[in-house]
C-alpha cells in the first residue's frame, strides 16, 4: 500500500535534517534562548525517540526501547550523529509502514496515551506533535542566529 503517513513522516524527517544543517554554528543546536526550555538538539532526540517507539516499536515491531528521560538529559550530540539518526529513523518509518493498510489504520492503536483511539487517529496525533516541535526548532534557530 502506498501509505500517506509514511510519506508525511519521511517528509518531516527530511525537513528536520535540513533544519539542523541550517545552523551556522553547530554549538547553537544545544543552546536555548531566554524563556525557552528545550534546545533544538533536545527536541530532535525527543522526536526521534517518539517516532522510533510509537511507529517503529508499535507498528514495525523493531524492538526499539525508548529512554524518554535521556531524550531530555543528553546533550552535545554532534550534528553528524543527529543527522545519521534521522536517516536511520526514515528507514524505520519506511519499514514500519510496509504492512500497514487502511484496515490497520481503523484498528485500535496498541497503546493508550489519551484514550482508546484508532491507529490512524494516533498517527495523526503523532504527526501534529512532530510538526509542533519542528516549528519550535525553526524559530529557535532563527532567534539564536539572527544577523
Secondary structure as GFF3:
##gff-version 3
##sequence-region A 1 147
A	DSSP	alpha_helix	4	21	.	.	.	ID=ss1
A	DSSP	three_ten_helix	26	30	.	.	.	ID=ss2
A	DSSP	alpha_helix	40	51	.	.	.	ID=ss3
A	DSSP	pi_helix	52	57	.	.	.	ID=ss4
A	DSSP	alpha_helix	68	73	.	.	.	ID=ss5
A	DSSP	alpha_helix	79	97	.	.	.	ID=ss6
A	DSSP	alpha_helix	102	106	.	.	.	ID=ss7
A	DSSP	alpha_helix	119	144	.	.	.	ID=ss8
###
